[in-house]
Amino acid sequence: MSELIRFGISMERDLLDRLDQEIVKRGYPNRSEAIRDLVRAQLVELEWSQEDEEVAGTVTIIYNHHVRGLSDMLLELQHDHHEMIISVMHVHLEHDHCLEVMVIKGKAAEARELAGRLIGVKGVKHGKLTISSTGKRLN
């Protein structure tokens, strides 16, 4: 573990009050841990803004598996990008609807492009890219 350094932060009372409310709501033990999480979240955003940065995340999609050719198209896209897709979880939500979560890892630009292609397939009812980090540069 790296060395902890103490420093001061100045902010308006209203902003601090809102932060304290969120700290309580989310169950943080203290302000420091909450602020560390905010900084890490911003660093992850910065990683994803750099096209060649290696990133990780998930693509979640909801679709009706009865739509003609949809399952085949999704499988084809997954096979075409097998080097980026680490794992896939498929869940039957009900008779007609399925949920898939794909864990992806690769260059930020390619990961965004893959997510867009998967979410944009005709018949996908909802999709979301959730960005994260490989953790290499986060403490």
Residue, then its C-alpha position, 0 to 999 in steps of 0.5 A: m500500500s502506498e503512503l497516505i498524504r493529508f491535504g486540505i480542501s476548501m469548498e462551499r458549505d452547501l457543496l460540503d453538506r451535499l457531500d456529507q449527505e451522500i456519504v451517509k446515504r452510501g455508507y462511507p466510513n468518512r469523507s476521505e474514502a468518499i473523495r478517493d472514490l470520486v477521484r478514482a471515478q474521474l480517473v476511469e473517465l479519463e482512461w476511457s477518453q484516451e482512445d489507445e488506453e487499455v480499459a475494461g467494462t461491461v456491455t449489458i443488453i436486453y433483447n427478445h430472442h424470438v426476433r428472427g436472426l438476432s441471436d445469430m447476429l449477436l453471436e457473430l459479433q461476439h465471435d468477431h471480437h473474441e479477443m475483447i470479450i472475456s466472458v458472457m453471461h446469458v440470463h432468461l428473464e422470461h419466456d421472450h426476453c433475455l439479458e446478456v452481460m459481456v465483460i470486455k477488455g481492450k483499447a478504449a476506442e475499440a471497446r466503445e465501438l464494439a458496445g455501440r455495435l452490440i447495442g445497435v443491433k436491430g431487436v436489442k431493446h436496451g443496452k448499456l456500456t458500463i465503463s471501468s478500469t483494468g485497475k493498473r493505474l488506480n490505487 
